[in-house]
Amino acid sequence: MAKSEPALIAISYRYFMAVAELGSVRAASRDLNVAASAISRQLILLESALGNRLFDRSGRGLKLAPAGEILLNGLRRAAQSHENTLDELAALRRLTRGLLRIATVESVSAAVLPDMLEHFMDAYPGIQVQVTVAGSEAVTQLVREHQAELAFTFNPSSLDGLEALASRDLDLGAIMAPDHPLARVRKLSLAECAEHPLAWPSAGLSLRAILDSVPTARKVRPAFECNSLRLMASLASRGSCIAFQTVIGIERELAAGELVFVPLSDKRLPVDRLRLVARAGAGPRPTVEAFMEIVQQYLRKL
């Protein structure tokens, strides 16, 4: 390979990743502030240098070809390795710089994670944190694909390629407005709740799998069904219905008296298990270890 080729490849990789992640040459052009024609030219040169077609082109759209998928995953791993090196160097400077990427489910993002992030920012103001909010399965996949170092998730269906750094079991309860007829009951069964309008989690949410394990759930005809815990909690606080979740995500509403949490009494109801996961074998990461110290403090308080 000629001496000029490594520099060419490095630029082409940058352009390739932008197009792959943003979905089009035009979007990459805007993001990188580089002419679209220059990006297209570099992609052609890269495909020629590698001897593989990286994109399937149909009309104006671009879809990653199998070789493009392999290259993108490899570049993400290389970028992650680079971040690891930067983190190690930052450790020598007492973590004065670095990047931590966190993926989280919606409920954790409401109060628990903001509290942790404020604590982390106060302790390590030079560390940049990027947060992505998604579903339970999506956040674990972001960790597997090297797009996040850590993920907060509930009851993941699989931990393949992951390791749990921390976990906390949480009881599931019925939540409702303080003036709801059942608000002063100490414990409730799902059957008792079903005598009133319910907000029910959509299929695919980890919460739905827990509720479906109760035989009574087969007879439930909810007034609302949705994939947002925040929406269900809001409906419950208005007195429209009873919803179901743990105390995670409704801390402020409970403290303000806007919601009441009543534990469910159904036998053999599984706990909702909050996990913090990372890639298995990722090696030491100073930023991750620093954040973990804060996580452990907050999980003990739950």
Contacts in CASP RR format, 6 or more apart in sequence:
PFRMAT RR
TARGET T0000
AUTHOR 0000-0000-0000
METHOD contacts of the structure
MODEL  1
MAKSEPALIAISYRYFMAVAELGSVRAASRDLNVAASAISRQLILLESAL
GNRLFDRSGRGLKLAPAGEILLNGLRRAAQSHENTLDELAALRRLTRGLL
RIATVESVSAAVLPDMLEHFMDAYPGIQVQVTVAGSEAVTQLVREHQAEL
AFTFNPSSLDGLEALASRDLDLGAIMAPDHPLARVRKLSLAECAEHPLAW
PSAGLSLRAILDSVPTARKVRPAFECNSLRLMASLASRGSCIAFQTVIGI
ERELAAGELVFVPLSDKRLPVDRLRLVARAGAGPRPTVEAFMEIVQQYLR
KL
5 49 0 8 1.000
8 42 0 8 1.000
8 45 0 8 1.000
8 49 0 8 1.000
9 46 0 8 1.000
9 49 0 8 1.000
11 42 0 8 1.000
12 42 0 8 1.000
12 43 0 8 1.000
12 45 0 8 1.000
12 46 0 8 1.000
12 49 0 8 1.000
13 46 0 8 1.000
13 75 0 8 1.000
14 32 0 8 1.000
15 28 0 8 1.000
15 32 0 8 1.000
15 34 0 8 1.000
15 39 0 8 1.000
15 42 0 8 1.000
15 43 0 8 1.000
15 46 0 8 1.000
16 42 0 8 1.000
16 43 0 8 1.000
16 46 0 8 1.000
16 54 0 8 1.000
16 68 0 8 1.000
16 71 0 8 1.000
16 72 0 8 1.000
16 75 0 8 1.000
17 72 0 8 1.000
17 75 0 8 1.000
18 27 0 8 1.000
18 28 0 8 1.000
18 31 0 8 1.000
18 32 0 8 1.000
18 39 0 8 1.000
19 25 0 8 1.000
19 27 0 8 1.000
19 28 0 8 1.000
19 39 0 8 1.000
19 43 0 8 1.000
19 55 0 8 1.000
19 62 0 8 1.000
20 64 0 8 1.000
20 68 0 8 1.000
20 72 0 8 1.000
21 72 0 8 1.000
22 28 0 8 1.000
22 31 0 8 1.000
23 61 0 8 1.000
23 62 0 8 1.000
24 60 0 8 1.000
24 61 0 8 1.000
24 62 0 8 1.000
25 36 0 8 1.000
25 39 0 8 1.000
25 40 0 8 1.000
25 43 0 8 1.000
25 62 0 8 1.000
26 36 0 8 1.000
28 34 0 8 1.000
28 36 0 8 1.000
28 39 0 8 1.000
29 35 0 8 1.000
29 36 0 8 1.000
29 39 0 8 1.000
32 39 0 8 1.000
43 54 0 8 1.000
43 55 0 8 1.000
46 54 0 8 1.000
47 53 0 8 1.000
47 54 0 8 1.000
50 67 0 8 1.000
50 71 0 8 1.000
52 65 0 8 1.000
52 67 0 8 1.000
52 68 0 8 1.000
52 71 0 8 1.000
53 65 0 8 1.000
53 67 0 8 1.000
54 64 0 8 1.000
54 65 0 8 1.000
54 67 0 8 1.000
54 68 0 8 1.000
54 71 0 8 1.000
55 62 0 8 1.000
55 63 0 8 1.000
55 64 0 8 1.000
55 65 0 8 1.000
55 68 0 8 1.000
56 62 0 8 1.000
56 63 0 8 1.000
56 64 0 8 1.000
56 65 0 8 1.000
64 72 0 8 1.000
73 145 0 8 1.000
73 146 0 8 1.000
76 145 0 8 1.000
76 146 0 8 1.000
76 147 0 8 1.000
77 146 0 8 1.000
79 146 0 8 1.000
80 146 0 8 1.000
83 98 0 8 1.000
83 99 0 8 1.000
84 283 0 8 1.000
84 285 0 8 1.000
86 97 0 8 1.000
86 98 0 8 1.000
86 99 0 8 1.000
87 98 0 8 1.000
87 99 0 8 1.000
87 285 0 8 1.000
87 286 0 8 1.000
87 287 0 8 1.000
88 284 0 8 1.000
88 286 0 8 1.000
90 96 0 8 1.000
90 97 0 8 1.000
90 98 0 8 1.000
90 127 0 8 1.000
90 286 0 8 1.000
90 287 0 8 1.000
91 286 0 8 1.000
95 124 0 8 1.000
95 126 0 8 1.000
95 127 0 8 1.000
95 286 0 8 1.000
95 287 0 8 1.000
95 290 0 8 1.000
96 126 0 8 1.000
97 126 0 8 1.000
97 127 0 8 1.000
98 126 0 8 1.000
98 127 0 8 1.000
98 128 0 8 1.000
98 287 0 8 1.000
99 127 0 8 1.000
99 128 0 8 1.000
99 129 0 8 1.000
99 130 0 8 1.000
99 287 0 8 1.000
100 127 0 8 1.000
100 128 0 8 1.000
100 129 0 8 1.000
100 130 0 8 1.000
100 149 0 8 1.000
100 150 0 8 1.000
100 287 0 8 1.000
100 288 0 8 1.000
100 291 0 8 1.000
101 129 0 8 1.000
101 130 0 8 1.000
101 131 0 8 1.000
101 132 0 8 1.000
101 147 0 8 1.000
101 148 0 8 1.000
101 149 0 8 1.000
101 150 0 8 1.000
102 113 0 8 1.000
102 129 0 8 1.000
102 130 0 8 1.000
102 131 0 8 1.000
102 132 0 8 1.000
102 148 0 8 1.000
102 149 0 8 1.000
102 150 0 8 1.000
102 151 0 8 1.000
102 152 0 8 1.000
102 291 0 8 1.000
103 131 0 8 1.000
103 132 0 8 1.000
103 133 0 8 1.000
103 134 0 8 1.000
103 138 0 8 1.000
103 139 0 8 1.000
103 140 0 8 1.000
103 142 0 8 1.000
103 143 0 8 1.000
103 147 0 8 1.000
103 148 0 8 1.000
103 150 0 8 1.000
103 151 0 8 1.000
103 152 0 8 1.000
104 113 0 8 1.000
104 131 0 8 1.000
104 132 0 8 1.000
104 133 0 8 1.000
104 134 0 8 1.000
104 139 0 8 1.000
104 151 0 8 1.000
104 152 0 8 1.000
104 153 0 8 1.000
105 133 0 8 1.000
105 134 0 8 1.000
105 135 0 8 1.000
105 136 0 8 1.000
105 139 0 8 1.000
105 152 0 8 1.000
105 153 0 8 1.000
105 154 0 8 1.000
106 133 0 8 1.000
106 135 0 8 1.000
106 228 0 8 1.000
106 229 0 8 1.000
106 230 0 8 1.000
107 154 0 8 1.000
107 229 0 8 1.000
107 230 0 8 1.000
107 245 0 8 1.000
107 246 0 8 1.000
107 248 0 8 1.000
107 249 0 8 1.000
108 152 0 8 1.000
108 248 0 8 1.000
108 249 0 8 1.000
108 274 0 8 1.000
109 131 0 8 1.000
109 133 0 8 1.000
110 230 0 8 1.000
110 248 0 8 1.000
110 249 0 8 1.000
110 250 0 8 1.000
110 251 0 8 1.000
110 252 0 8 1.000
111 248 0 8 1.000
111 249 0 8 1.000
111 251 0 8 1.000
111 252 0 8 1.000
112 248 0 8 1.000
112 249 0 8 1.000
112 251 0 8 1.000
112 298 0 8 1.000
112 302 0 8 1.000
113 131 0 8 1.000
113 152 0 8 1.000
115 298 0 8 1.000
116 291 0 8 1.000
116 294 0 8 1.000
116 295 0 8 1.000
116 298 0 8 1.000
117 129 0 8 1.000
117 131 0 8 1.000
119 294 0 8 1.000
119 297 0 8 1.000
119 298 0 8 1.000
120 127 0 8 1.000
120 129 0 8 1.000
120 290 0 8 1.000
120 291 0 8 1.000
120 294 0 8 1.000
121 127 0 8 1.000
121 129 0 8 1.000
123 290 0 8 1.000
123 294 0 8 1.000
124 287 0 8 1.000
124 290 0 8 1.000
127 287 0 8 1.000
127 290 0 8 1.000
132 139 0 8 1.000
132 142 0 8 1.000
132 147 0 8 1.000
132 148 0 8 1.000
134 142 0 8 1.000
135 153 0 8 1.000
135 205 0 8 1.000
136 153 0 8 1.000
136 154 0 8 1.000
136 155 0 8 1.000
136 156 0 8 1.000
136 205 0 8 1.000
136 206 0 8 1.000
137 153 0 8 1.000
137 156 0 8 1.000
137 157 0 8 1.000
137 204 0 8 1.000
139 148 0 8 1.000
139 151 0 8 1.000
139 152 0 8 1.000
139 153 0 8 1.000
140 151 0 8 1.000
140 153 0 8 1.000
140 156 0 8 1.000
140 158 0 8 1.000
140 159 0 8 1.000
140 162 0 8 1.000
140 277 0 8 1.000
142 148 0 8 1.000
142 151 0 8 1.000
143 149 0 8 1.000
143 150 0 8 1.000
143 151 0 8 1.000
143 162 0 8 1.000
143 277 0 8 1.000
143 278 0 8 1.000
143 279 0 8 1.000
144 161 0 8 1.000
144 162 0 8 1.000
144 279 0 8 1.000
146 279 0 8 1.000
149 278 0 8 1.000
149 279 0 8 1.000
149 282 0 8 1.000
149 285 0 8 1.000
149 287 0 8 1.000
149 288 0 8 1.000
150 165 0 8 1.000
150 276 0 8 1.000
150 277 0 8 1.000
150 278 0 8 1.000
150 288 0 8 1.000
150 291 0 8 1.000
151 276 0 8 1.000
151 277 0 8 1.000
151 278 0 8 1.000
152 274 0 8 1.000
152 275 0 8 1.000
152 276 0 8 1.000
153 206 0 8 1.000
153 274 0 8 1.000
153 275 0 8 1.000
153 277 0 8 1.000
154 206 0 8 1.000
154 207 0 8 1.000
154 272 0 8 1.000
154 273 0 8 1.000
154 274 0 8 1.000
154 275 0 8 1.000
155 206 0 8 1.000
155 209 0 8 1.000
155 210 0 8 1.000
155 270 0 8 1.000
155 272 0 8 1.000
155 273 0 8 1.000
155 275 0 8 1.000
156 162 0 8 1.000
156 206 0 8 1.000
156 275 0 8 1.000
156 277 0 8 1.000
159 277 0 8 1.000
161 279 0 8 1.000
161 280 0 8 1.000
162 277 0 8 1.000
162 278 0 8 1.000
162 279 0 8 1.000
162 280 0 8 1.000
163 277 0 8 1.000
163 278 0 8 1.000
163 279 0 8 1.000
163 280 0 8 1.000
163 281 0 8 1.000
164 275 0 8 1.000
164 276 0 8 1.000
164 277 0 8 1.000
165 276 0 8 1.000
165 277 0 8 1.000
165 278 0 8 1.000
165 292 0 8 1.000
165 295 0 8 1.000
166 275 0 8 1.000
166 276 0 8 1.000
166 292 0 8 1.000
166 295 0 8 1.000
166 296 0 8 1.000
166 299 0 8 1.000
167 273 0 8 1.000
167 274 0 8 1.000
167 275 0 8 1.000
167 276 0 8 1.000
168 273 0 8 1.000
168 274 0 8 1.000
168 299 0 8 1.000
168 302 0 8 1.000
169 271 0 8 1.000
169 272 0 8 1.000
169 273 0 8 1.000
169 274 0 8 1.000
170 246 0 8 1.000
170 247 0 8 1.000
170 248 0 8 1.000
170 271 0 8 1.000
170 272 0 8 1.000
170 273 0 8 1.000
170 274 0 8 1.000
170 302 0 8 1.000
171 246 0 8 1.000
171 263 0 8 1.000
171 264 0 8 1.000
171 271 0 8 1.000
171 272 0 8 1.000
172 207 0 8 1.000
172 210 0 8 1.000
172 211 0 8 1.000
172 244 0 8 1.000
172 245 0 8 1.000
172 246 0 8 1.000
172 263 0 8 1.000
172 264 0 8 1.000
172 269 0 8 1.000
172 271 0 8 1.000
172 272 0 8 1.000
173 188 0 8 1.000
173 244 0 8 1.000
173 245 0 8 1.000
173 246 0 8 1.000
173 261 0 8 1.000
173 262 0 8 1.000
173 263 0 8 1.000
173 264 0 8 1.000
174 182 0 8 1.000
174 188 0 8 1.000
174 193 0 8 1.000
174 242 0 8 1.000
174 243 0 8 1.000
174 244 0 8 1.000
174 261 0 8 1.000
174 262 0 8 1.000
174 264 0 8 1.000
175 233 0 8 1.000
175 236 0 8 1.000
175 242 0 8 1.000
175 243 0 8 1.000
175 244 0 8 1.000
175 245 0 8 1.000
175 250 0 8 1.000
175 259 0 8 1.000
175 260 0 8 1.000
175 261 0 8 1.000
175 262 0 8 1.000
176 182 0 8 1.000
176 183 0 8 1.000
176 236 0 8 1.000
176 239 0 8 1.000
176 241 0 8 1.000
176 242 0 8 1.000
176 243 0 8 1.000
176 259 0 8 1.000
176 260 0 8 1.000
176 262 0 8 1.000
177 183 0 8 1.000
177 236 0 8 1.000
177 237 0 8 1.000
177 238 0 8 1.000
177 239 0 8 1.000
177 258 0 8 1.000
177 259 0 8 1.000
177 260 0 8 1.000
178 257 0 8 1.000
178 258 0 8 1.000
178 259 0 8 1.000
178 260 0 8 1.000
179 239 0 8 1.000
180 196 0 8 1.000
180 239 0 8 1.000
180 242 0 8 1.000
180 260 0 8 1.000
181 196 0 8 1.000
182 188 0 8 1.000
182 192 0 8 1.000
182 193 0 8 1.000
182 196 0 8 1.000
182 242 0 8 1.000
182 262 0 8 1.000
183 260 0 8 1.000
183 262 0 8 1.000
185 192 0 8 1.000
185 262 0 8 1.000
186 262 0 8 1.000
186 263 0 8 1.000
187 262 0 8 1.000
187 263 0 8 1.000
187 264 0 8 1.000
187 265 0 8 1.000
188 262 0 8 1.000
188 263 0 8 1.000
188 264 0 8 1.000
188 265 0 8 1.000
189 216 0 8 1.000
189 264 0 8 1.000
189 265 0 8 1.000
189 266 0 8 1.000
190 211 0 8 1.000
190 214 0 8 1.000
190 216 0 8 1.000
190 217 0 8 1.000
190 220 0 8 1.000
190 264 0 8 1.000
190 266 0 8 1.000
191 216 0 8 1.000
193 242 0 8 1.000
193 244 0 8 1.000
193 264 0 8 1.000
194 216 0 8 1.000
194 219 0 8 1.000
194 220 0 8 1.000
194 221 0 8 1.000
196 241 0 8 1.000
196 242 0 8 1.000
197 222 0 8 1.000
197 223 0 8 1.000
197 224 0 8 1.000
197 240 0 8 1.000
197 241 0 8 1.000
197 242 0 8 1.000
198 220 0 8 1.000
198 222 0 8 1.000
198 223 0 8 1.000
198 224 0 8 1.000
198 241 0 8 1.000
198 242 0 8 1.000
198 243 0 8 1.000
198 244 0 8 1.000
199 222 0 8 1.000
199 223 0 8 1.000
199 224 0 8 1.000
199 225 0 8 1.000
199 226 0 8 1.000
199 231 0 8 1.000
199 232 0 8 1.000
199 235 0 8 1.000
199 236 0 8 1.000
199 240 0 8 1.000
199 241 0 8 1.000
199 242 0 8 1.000
199 243 0 8 1.000
199 244 0 8 1.000
200 208 0 8 1.000
200 211 0 8 1.000
200 220 0 8 1.000
200 222 0 8 1.000
200 224 0 8 1.000
200 225 0 8 1.000
200 244 0 8 1.000
201 207 0 8 1.000
201 208 0 8 1.000
201 211 0 8 1.000
201 225 0 8 1.000
201 226 0 8 1.000
201 227 0 8 1.000
201 229 0 8 1.000
201 232 0 8 1.000
201 244 0 8 1.000
202 208 0 8 1.000
202 225 0 8 1.000
202 226 0 8 1.000
202 227 0 8 1.000
204 227 0 8 1.000
205 227 0 8 1.000
205 229 0 8 1.000
206 272 0 8 1.000
207 229 0 8 1.000
207 244 0 8 1.000
207 245 0 8 1.000
207 272 0 8 1.000
210 269 0 8 1.000
210 270 0 8 1.000
210 272 0 8 1.000
211 217 0 8 1.000
211 244 0 8 1.000
213 268 0 8 1.000
213 269 0 8 1.000
213 270 0 8 1.000
214 266 0 8 1.000
214 269 0 8 1.000
216 266 0 8 1.000
222 241 0 8 1.000
223 240 0 8 1.000
223 241 0 8 1.000
224 232 0 8 1.000
224 235 0 8 1.000
224 240 0 8 1.000
224 241 0 8 1.000
226 232 0 8 1.000
229 243 0 8 1.000
229 245 0 8 1.000
229 249 0 8 1.000
230 249 0 8 1.000
232 241 0 8 1.000
232 243 0 8 1.000
232 244 0 8 1.000
232 245 0 8 1.000
233 243 0 8 1.000
233 245 0 8 1.000
233 249 0 8 1.000
233 250 0 8 1.000
233 253 0 8 1.000
233 259 0 8 1.000
235 241 0 8 1.000
235 243 0 8 1.000
236 242 0 8 1.000
236 243 0 8 1.000
236 259 0 8 1.000
237 253 0 8 1.000
237 258 0 8 1.000
237 259 0 8 1.000
244 264 0 8 1.000
245 272 0 8 1.000
246 272 0 8 1.000
246 274 0 8 1.000
247 254 0 8 1.000
247 261 0 8 1.000
247 302 0 8 1.000
248 274 0 8 1.000
248 302 0 8 1.000
250 259 0 8 1.000
250 261 0 8 1.000
253 259 0 8 1.000
254 260 0 8 1.000
254 261 0 8 1.000
274 299 0 8 1.000
274 302 0 8 1.000
276 292 0 8 1.000
276 295 0 8 1.000
278 288 0 8 1.000
282 288 0 8 1.000
END
